[in-house]
Structures are given as C-alpha cells and as structure tokens.
Amino acid sequence: MTTERTTASNSTHVGGPPSGVRRTAVTLWSTVALALGIVMASAYGLLAAEPYRDLPAATVLGAQAQDVCSILVAGVLVFLVRRPQVSPRGHLARLGLLAYVVYSYAIYLTGVPMNRVFLVYVVIESLAGAALLNGLLRLRGSAWQRPGSRRLERGTGWMLLVVAVLFALLWLSTLVPYAAGGPVPDPEGVGGTPYPVFVLDLVVVLPCIAAVGVMLLRGRPVGGPLAVVALIKIVTLFTALWAGVAAVLVTGETLHLGPDAGPSAALLVASVWLTVRWLRALRADEHTFLRPSLWDDASPSDHPTRGVQ
C-alpha cells in the first residue's frame, strides 16, 4: 500500500500542536472504490433473478441479509476515512470492518457458485486484504498504552483463547471422523468441496484469535489494539449472520441452526460489551501509533517526518 509523508514544517498547525497521522489520497480513493464494489456486489445479490443459484432458499436469504449488512459496512468505511486526520480508534474500527469484508468475500469467492459479479468479488478481496495488511503491519505497539485494568486484558485474552479452542474442536468433531472413514462432513462446500468456513477458520482466523489472546495474557501493548480489531470483526460478522437467521424466520423458510448457533449468540453479546470497554480504555500517541511505512523499525524520534495512512 502506497504511503506518503509530511515534513515537520507542514505537519504543524500555526500556533497549535502537530497534526499527527494523516490519511492519504490513496487510502481515500481505494476505500471509495472498495465501497462501490461492495454496493455493486450486494445490489446484484439482492436484485438479480438467481444470484446464488443452486443454493437452498434459506442459505440465499442469509446471503442477502449479509448483503444488506455489507452495504452498511461500506458506508461506515467511507465515513471513517472522510477526514484527513486519522484517529487511533477510527483506525482500529476500520481494520475490524476490513477483516469482516476479507472474511465474507473469501467465502463468496470460494463457497458459492460462480456468478456474474465474481470479478467484483476479486477486486473487493484484493483492496480489502491489502488495506487490512497495511494497517495491521504498520501498528506501532510501543505507542499504545495498556489499559489500567489488568482484569480486562486477562479476561479478554482468556475469552479469545477459549473461543478459538472451542470453535476448532467444533469443526474438528466433524472433520476428524471423516478422516477416519466416517460420513461426509455436514455442511459441505459447493460440489463437494471443503466448506469454506472450515478452511478459513482452521487455517487463518482461529490461530490469529488465539495469538491475540496470548498477547493479552502476556501483557503485550499491541495486544489491546489487535483485540479491538478482532472483536469488531466478530461483532460485524455475527450480526450479519444473525440478520440472516431473522430473515429466514420472517419469510417462514425452514431454519436449520448449526451446532455453533448458541456459542455464536453468546459470543456476539460478549464481544459487543468488550468492544465498548476496550474503546473506552485504549489510549495511544496520536502522532506515532502508525509507522510511516511498512517494515519501518526506526523509533519515532528518528523521523523528521510524520507518517500518513
């Protein structure tokens, strides 16, 4: 992701404090392009005759409910980059929403029959993935203060670890018997391919959630901001999933809740509460919470310039 810099002379307001981290034009317009892609893909899912062909009616309703949620997320993403100044909390909120977009459209790319907006899914995944990696890798852990409550750190850390272990065991309880010669796992992906949630969760999401939990338990300063990103992703994803359940109930379609329904509802409630707690507790140096560029190991005092997002 391209970055820019502002010199010390022009990063200071006349008679005021330094301007801090500034948002680049690249970030603004790539976010606008991402939002337009999400709106286009979601509109197709909502308005086309058969956007999700060969899928059960209840699954289609769930996907369309998620399309509505994704449009709202697109609007919030644009809202978060509207100002030239980047706030620490706004940056974390944006990363959490980007994590939701990356996860959701990875499922659209691999878990539904190909449709006419497949290339739009590719663009969405590429833009969101690049922005997410850029924003995560540039976080400077030393600029973030640990919360005053050690209980909040440890409680969140243990919750994330337990969630990662429980969901891993839940998926493995289906997959291990199949590996030992048992029945085909339920659910399956399209055409008998692996269910994309199994792949994404076991390979990427659950290990990352567990790693953040370990960082919190060890008191790493970067654990707090990473926890906020993870929690916002969880809140957004499970809100979209439960919106799909509500849509199925309203239309009277047959509802099939998986074994993760109960844990996901409890996780949603707990994550909302913890997100609010963390956003209130987190503090960061507004001028140095992001590195000026990727893989920049120098200390903030070594730079005569201030990085921009």
The 8 nearest C-alpha neighbors of each residue, nearest first, counted from 0:
[[1, 133, 2, 129, 130, 25, 293, 26],
 [2, 0, 25, 3, 292, 26, 23, 308],
 [3, 1, 292, 308, 0, 307, 23, 4],
 [4, 2, 307, 23, 306, 1, 5, 308],
 [5, 3, 306, 307, 305, 304, 6, 2],
 [4, 6, 304, 305, 10, 9, 7, 306],
 [7, 5, 304, 8, 9, 10, 4, 303],
 [6, 8, 10, 304, 9, 303, 11, 5],
 [7, 9, 6, 10, 11, 5, 304, 12],
 [8, 10, 11, 6, 7, 5, 12, 18],
 [11, 9, 7, 18, 8, 17, 5, 6],
 [12, 10, 17, 9, 18, 8, 16, 13],
 [11, 13, 15, 14, 16, 17, 18, 10],
 [14, 12, 15, 11, 16, 17, 9, 10],
 [13, 15, 12, 16, 11, 17, 18, 10],
 [16, 14, 12, 13, 17, 11, 18, 10],
 [15, 17, 12, 11, 18, 14, 13, 19],
 [18, 16, 11, 19, 10, 12, 15, 286],
 [17, 19, 10, 11, 16, 12, 20, 84],
 [20, 18, 286, 17, 285, 21, 305, 10],
 [21, 19, 307, 286, 85, 306, 84, 305],
 [20, 22, 307, 84, 85, 83, 308, 19],
 [21, 23, 308, 83, 307, 84, 85, 26],
 [24, 22, 25, 26, 308, 307, 27, 21],
 [23, 25, 27, 26, 28, 22, 29, 83],
 [26, 24, 23, 28, 27, 29, 1, 2],
 [27, 25, 23, 29, 24, 28, 30, 22],
 [28, 26, 24, 30, 25, 29, 80, 31],
 [27, 29, 31, 30, 25, 26, 32, 24],
 [28, 30, 32, 26, 31, 27, 25, 33],
 [31, 29, 33, 28, 27, 32, 26, 34],
 [30, 32, 28, 34, 33, 29, 35, 77],
 [33, 31, 29, 35, 30, 34, 28, 36],
 [34, 32, 30, 36, 31, 35, 123, 29],
 [33, 35, 73, 37, 31, 36, 32, 30],
 [36, 34, 38, 32, 37, 33, 39, 31],
 [35, 37, 39, 33, 34, 38, 123, 40],
 [38, 36, 34, 40, 35, 39, 41, 33],
 [37, 39, 35, 41, 36, 70, 40, 42],
 [38, 40, 36, 42, 37, 41, 35, 43],
 [41, 39, 43, 37, 42, 38, 36, 116],
 [42, 40, 66, 44, 38, 43, 39, 37],
 [43, 41, 45, 39, 44, 40, 46, 38],
 [44, 42, 40, 47, 46, 41, 45, 39],
 [43, 45, 41, 50, 42, 46, 47, 63],
 [44, 46, 42, 43, 63, 41, 47, 66],
 [45, 47, 43, 42, 44, 48, 50, 41],
 [48, 46, 43, 50, 49, 44, 45, 42],
 [47, 49, 50, 46, 45, 44, 43, 51],
 [50, 48, 52, 51, 47, 44, 46, 53],
 [51, 49, 44, 47, 52, 48, 114, 43],
 [52, 50, 49, 54, 59, 53, 112, 111],
 [51, 53, 49, 54, 50, 112, 114, 111],
 [52, 54, 51, 55, 112, 49, 189, 111],
 [53, 55, 52, 51, 58, 59, 56, 111],
 [56, 54, 58, 57, 59, 53, 52, 60],
 [55, 57, 59, 58, 60, 54, 252, 253],
 [56, 58, 60, 59, 55, 247, 252, 61],
 [59, 57, 61, 55, 60, 56, 62, 54],
 [58, 60, 62, 56, 61, 57, 63, 51],
 [61, 59, 63, 57, 62, 58, 64, 247],
 [243, 60, 62, 58, 64, 59, 63, 57],
 [63, 61, 65, 59, 60, 64, 58, 66],
 [62, 64, 66, 60, 65, 61, 45, 44],
 [65, 63, 243, 61, 67, 66, 62, 242],
 [64, 66, 68, 239, 62, 63, 67, 69],
 [67, 65, 41, 63, 69, 64, 68, 62],
 [68, 66, 64, 70, 65, 69, 63, 71],
 [67, 69, 65, 71, 66, 70, 239, 72],
 [68, 70, 72, 66, 71, 67, 65, 73],
 [71, 69, 73, 67, 72, 68, 38, 66],
 [70, 72, 68, 74, 69, 73, 75, 67],
 [71, 73, 69, 75, 74, 70, 76, 68],
 [74, 72, 34, 70, 76, 71, 75, 69],
 [73, 75, 71, 77, 72, 76, 78, 70],
 [74, 76, 78, 72, 77, 73, 79, 71],
 [77, 75, 73, 79, 78, 74, 72, 93],
 [76, 78, 74, 79, 80, 75, 81, 30],
 [77, 79, 75, 81, 76, 80, 74, 82],
 [78, 80, 76, 77, 81, 75, 89, 93],
 [81, 79, 77, 82, 78, 27, 76, 22],
 [80, 82, 78, 79, 77, 83, 27, 84],
 [81, 83, 84, 80, 85, 79, 22, 78],
 [84, 82, 22, 21, 85, 81, 80, 23],
 [83, 85, 21, 82, 22, 20, 86, 19],
 [86, 84, 21, 20, 22, 83, 90, 87],
 [85, 87, 89, 88, 90, 84, 285, 20],
 [88, 86, 90, 89, 91, 285, 283, 85],
 [89, 87, 91, 90, 86, 92, 278, 281],
 [90, 88, 92, 86, 91, 87, 93, 79],
 [89, 91, 93, 87, 88, 92, 86, 94],
 [92, 90, 94, 88, 93, 89, 228, 95],
 [93, 91, 89, 95, 94, 90, 88, 96],
 [92, 94, 90, 96, 91, 95, 89, 97],
 [95, 93, 97, 91, 96, 92, 131, 228],
 [96, 94, 228, 232, 231, 98, 92, 97],
 [95, 97, 99, 93, 98, 94, 232, 92],
 [96, 98, 94, 100, 99, 95, 127, 131],
 [99, 97, 95, 101, 96, 100, 232, 94],
 [98, 100, 232, 96, 102, 97, 101, 103],
 [99, 101, 97, 103, 98, 102, 104, 96],
 [102, 100, 98, 99, 104, 124, 103, 127],
 [103, 101, 105, 99, 100, 104, 98, 106],
 [104, 102, 100, 106, 105, 101, 99, 107],
 [103, 105, 107, 106, 101, 102, 108, 100],
 [104, 106, 108, 102, 107, 103, 101, 109],
 [105, 107, 110, 104, 109, 103, 108, 195],
 [108, 106, 104, 105, 110, 111, 109, 103],
 [109, 107, 105, 106, 104, 110, 120, 111],
 [110, 108, 106, 107, 111, 105, 195, 112],
 [109, 111, 106, 107, 195, 188, 108, 189],
 [110, 112, 107, 109, 113, 189, 51, 108],
 [113, 111, 114, 52, 51, 189, 110, 53],
 [114, 112, 117, 111, 115, 108, 116, 51],
 [113, 115, 116, 117, 112, 50, 51, 52],
 [114, 116, 117, 113, 118, 50, 119, 43],
 [117, 115, 119, 118, 114, 40, 120, 43],
 [116, 118, 120, 119, 115, 114, 113, 121],
 [119, 117, 121, 120, 116, 122, 115, 123],
 [118, 120, 116, 122, 121, 117, 36, 123],
 [119, 121, 123, 117, 118, 122, 124, 104],
 [122, 120, 118, 124, 119, 123, 125, 117],
 [123, 121, 119, 125, 120, 124, 126, 118],
 [124, 122, 120, 126, 121, 125, 33, 127],
 [123, 125, 121, 127, 122, 101, 126, 128],
 [124, 126, 122, 128, 123, 127, 129, 121],
 [127, 125, 129, 123, 128, 124, 122, 130],
 [126, 128, 130, 124, 129, 125, 97, 101],
 [129, 127, 131, 125, 130, 126, 124, 101],
 [128, 130, 132, 126, 131, 127, 133, 125],
 [131, 129, 133, 127, 128, 132, 134, 126],
 [132, 130, 128, 134, 133, 129, 94, 97],
 [133, 131, 135, 129, 134, 130, 136, 128],
 [134, 132, 130, 131, 136, 135, 129, 0],
 [133, 135, 131, 137, 132, 136, 130, 138],
 [136, 134, 132, 137, 138, 133, 131, 94],
 [137, 135, 133, 138, 134, 132, 293, 294],
 [136, 138, 290, 289, 134, 135, 293, 133],
 [139, 137, 289, 135, 136, 140, 288, 290],
 [138, 140, 288, 289, 141, 142, 290, 137],
 [139, 141, 221, 142, 220, 143, 138, 288],
 [140, 142, 143, 139, 220, 221, 144, 288],
 [141, 143, 288, 284, 140, 283, 139, 287],
 [144, 142, 283, 141, 140, 220, 282, 145],
 [145, 143, 282, 283, 220, 146, 142, 281],
 [144, 146, 220, 143, 147, 223, 281, 282],
 [147, 145, 148, 280, 281, 144, 149, 152],
 [146, 148, 149, 145, 280, 151, 144, 150],
 [149, 147, 150, 151, 146, 152, 280, 145],
 [148, 150, 152, 151, 153, 147, 146, 154],
 [149, 151, 153, 148, 152, 154, 155, 147],
 [152, 150, 154, 148, 149, 153, 155, 146],
 [153, 151, 149, 155, 150, 215, 154, 156],
 [152, 154, 156, 150, 216, 155, 151, 157],
 [155, 153, 151, 157, 156, 152, 150, 158],
 [156, 154, 158, 152, 153, 157, 151, 159],
 [157, 155, 212, 153, 215, 159, 154, 158],
 [156, 158, 160, 154, 159, 155, 161, 153],
 [157, 159, 155, 161, 156, 160, 162, 154],
 [160, 158, 162, 212, 156, 157, 161, 208],
 [159, 161, 209, 157, 163, 212, 158, 162],
 [160, 162, 164, 158, 163, 159, 165, 157],
 [163, 161, 159, 165, 160, 164, 158, 166],
 [164, 162, 205, 160, 161, 166, 165, 209],
 [163, 165, 167, 161, 162, 166, 168, 160],
 [166, 164, 168, 162, 167, 163, 161, 169],
 [165, 167, 169, 168, 163, 164, 162, 170],
 [168, 166, 164, 170, 169, 165, 171, 163],
 [169, 167, 171, 165, 166, 170, 172, 164],
 [168, 170, 166, 172, 167, 171, 165, 173],
 [171, 169, 167, 172, 173, 168, 166, 174],
 [172, 170, 174, 168, 173, 175, 169, 167],
 [171, 173, 169, 170, 174, 175, 168, 176],
 [174, 172, 171, 170, 184, 175, 176, 177],
 [173, 175, 171, 177, 176, 172, 184, 178],
 [174, 176, 178, 177, 171, 172, 173, 179],
 [177, 175, 179, 181, 178, 174, 173, 180],
 [176, 178, 181, 180, 174, 179, 175, 182],
 [179, 177, 175, 176, 180, 174, 181, 182],
 [178, 180, 176, 177, 181, 175, 174, 182],
 [181, 179, 177, 178, 176, 182, 183, 175],
 [180, 182, 177, 176, 179, 183, 178, 175],
 [183, 181, 177, 184, 180, 176, 185, 173],
 [182, 184, 177, 185, 181, 187, 174, 173],
 [185, 183, 173, 186, 174, 187, 182, 177],
 [186, 184, 187, 183, 173, 194, 182, 188],
 [185, 187, 184, 194, 188, 183, 193, 257],
 [188, 186, 194, 185, 191, 193, 184, 192],
 [187, 189, 194, 192, 193, 191, 110, 190],
 [188, 190, 191, 192, 110, 111, 187, 112],
 [191, 189, 192, 188, 187, 112, 193, 110],
 [190, 192, 188, 189, 187, 193, 194, 183],
 [191, 193, 188, 190, 189, 187, 194, 195],
 [194, 192, 188, 187, 195, 191, 198, 197],
 [193, 195, 188, 187, 197, 196, 192, 186],
 [196, 194, 198, 197, 110, 106, 193, 199],
 [195, 197, 199, 198, 194, 200, 106, 201],
 [198, 196, 195, 200, 194, 199, 201, 170],
 [197, 199, 195, 196, 201, 200, 202, 194],
 [200, 198, 196, 202, 203, 197, 201, 195],
 [199, 201, 204, 205, 197, 203, 198, 202],
 [200, 202, 198, 199, 205, 197, 203, 167],
 [201, 203, 199, 200, 198, 204, 206, 205],
 [204, 202, 199, 200, 206, 201, 205, 207],
 [203, 205, 200, 207, 206, 208, 199, 202],
 [204, 206, 163, 208, 200, 207, 201, 203],
 [207, 205, 209, 208, 204, 203, 210, 202],
 [208, 206, 210, 204, 205, 209, 203, 211],
 [207, 209, 205, 211, 210, 206, 159, 204],
 [208, 210, 160, 212, 206, 207, 211, 163],
 [211, 209, 207, 213, 212, 208, 206, 214],
 [212, 210, 214, 208, 213, 209, 222, 226],
 [211, 213, 156, 209, 159, 215, 210, 160],
 [212, 214, 216, 210, 215, 211, 217, 156],
 [215, 213, 211, 222, 217, 219, 212, 216],
 [216, 214, 222, 218, 156, 212, 217, 213],
 [215, 217, 213, 153, 218, 214, 156, 212],
 [218, 216, 214, 215, 219, 213, 153, 222],
 [219, 217, 215, 216, 214, 220, 222, 152],
 [218, 220, 214, 222, 221, 217, 215, 216],
 [221, 219, 222, 145, 140, 143, 223, 218],
 [220, 222, 140, 223, 219, 224, 225, 143],
 [223, 221, 215, 214, 225, 219, 220, 224],
 [222, 224, 226, 225, 221, 220, 227, 215],
 [225, 223, 227, 226, 221, 222, 228, 91],
 [224, 226, 228, 222, 227, 223, 229, 221],
 [227, 225, 229, 223, 224, 228, 222, 230],
 [228, 226, 230, 224, 225, 229, 231, 274],
 [229, 227, 95, 225, 231, 226, 230, 91],
 [228, 230, 226, 232, 227, 231, 233, 95],
 [229, 231, 233, 227, 232, 228, 270, 226],
 [232, 230, 95, 234, 228, 233, 229, 235],
 [231, 233, 95, 99, 229, 235, 230, 234],
 [234, 232, 230, 236, 231, 235, 237, 229],
 [235, 233, 231, 237, 232, 267, 236, 238],
 [236, 234, 238, 232, 233, 237, 231, 239],
 [237, 235, 239, 233, 238, 234, 99, 232],
 [236, 238, 240, 239, 234, 235, 233, 241],
 [237, 239, 235, 241, 236, 240, 234, 242],
 [240, 238, 65, 242, 236, 237, 241, 68],
 [241, 239, 237, 243, 242, 238, 236, 244],
 [240, 242, 244, 243, 238, 239, 237, 245],
 [243, 241, 239, 245, 240, 244, 64, 238],
 [61, 242, 244, 64, 246, 240, 241, 245],
 [243, 245, 241, 247, 242, 246, 248, 61],
 [244, 246, 242, 248, 243, 247, 249, 241],
 [247, 245, 243, 249, 244, 248, 242, 250],
 [248, 246, 244, 250, 252, 245, 249, 57],
 [247, 249, 245, 251, 246, 250, 244, 252],
 [250, 248, 246, 247, 251, 245, 252, 244],
 [251, 249, 247, 248, 252, 246, 245, 60],
 [250, 252, 248, 249, 247, 253, 254, 246],
 [253, 251, 247, 250, 57, 254, 248, 56],
 [254, 252, 251, 255, 57, 247, 248, 56],
 [253, 255, 252, 256, 247, 57, 248, 244],
 [254, 256, 257, 253, 57, 244, 252, 58],
 [257, 255, 260, 254, 258, 259, 244, 261],
 [256, 258, 259, 260, 255, 261, 186, 185],
 [257, 259, 260, 256, 261, 169, 262, 263],
 [258, 260, 257, 262, 261, 263, 169, 166],
 [261, 259, 263, 258, 257, 262, 256, 264],
 [260, 262, 264, 263, 259, 265, 258, 266],
 [263, 261, 265, 259, 264, 260, 266, 258],
 [262, 264, 266, 260, 261, 265, 259, 267],
 [265, 263, 267, 261, 266, 262, 260, 268],
 [266, 264, 262, 268, 267, 263, 269, 261],
 [265, 267, 263, 269, 264, 268, 270, 262],
 [268, 266, 270, 264, 265, 269, 234, 263],
 [267, 269, 265, 271, 270, 266, 272, 264],
 [270, 268, 266, 272, 271, 267, 273, 265],
 [271, 269, 273, 267, 272, 268, 230, 266],
 [272, 270, 274, 268, 269, 273, 267, 234],
 [273, 271, 269, 275, 270, 274, 276, 268],
 [272, 274, 276, 270, 275, 271, 277, 269],
 [275, 273, 271, 277, 276, 272, 270, 230],
 [274, 276, 278, 272, 273, 277, 279, 271],
 [277, 275, 273, 279, 274, 278, 280, 272],
 [276, 278, 280, 274, 279, 275, 281, 273],
 [279, 277, 275, 280, 281, 276, 274, 88],
 [278, 280, 277, 276, 281, 275, 282, 274],
 [279, 281, 277, 146, 278, 276, 282, 147],
 [282, 280, 278, 277, 146, 279, 144, 283],
 [281, 283, 144, 143, 280, 284, 145, 146],
 [284, 282, 143, 142, 144, 285, 288, 87],
 [283, 285, 142, 286, 287, 288, 143, 282],
 [284, 286, 19, 283, 287, 288, 87, 86],
 [285, 287, 19, 20, 284, 288, 305, 18],
 [286, 288, 289, 284, 285, 142, 299, 290],
 [287, 289, 142, 139, 284, 285, 138, 286],
 [290, 288, 138, 137, 139, 287, 291, 306],
 [289, 291, 137, 292, 139, 306, 295, 138],
 [306, 292, 290, 307, 289, 305, 295, 4],
 [293, 291, 290, 295, 2, 294, 137, 306],
 [292, 294, 295, 137, 136, 290, 133, 291],
 [295, 293, 296, 292, 137, 136, 290, 297],
 [294, 296, 293, 297, 292, 290, 291, 137],
 [297, 295, 294, 298, 290, 293, 299, 139],
 [296, 298, 295, 301, 299, 302, 300, 290],
 [297, 299, 301, 300, 296, 302, 295, 290],
 [298, 300, 301, 302, 287, 297, 290, 305],
 [301, 299, 302, 298, 303, 297, 304, 287],
 [302, 300, 299, 298, 297, 303, 304, 296],
 [301, 303, 304, 300, 299, 305, 298, 297],
 [304, 302, 7, 301, 6, 305, 300, 299],
 [305, 303, 6, 302, 7, 5, 4, 306],
 [304, 306, 5, 4, 291, 20, 307, 6],
 [291, 307, 305, 4, 20, 290, 304, 3],
 [308, 306, 21, 20, 22, 3, 4, 291],
 [307, 22, 23, 21, 2, 26, 306, 20]]
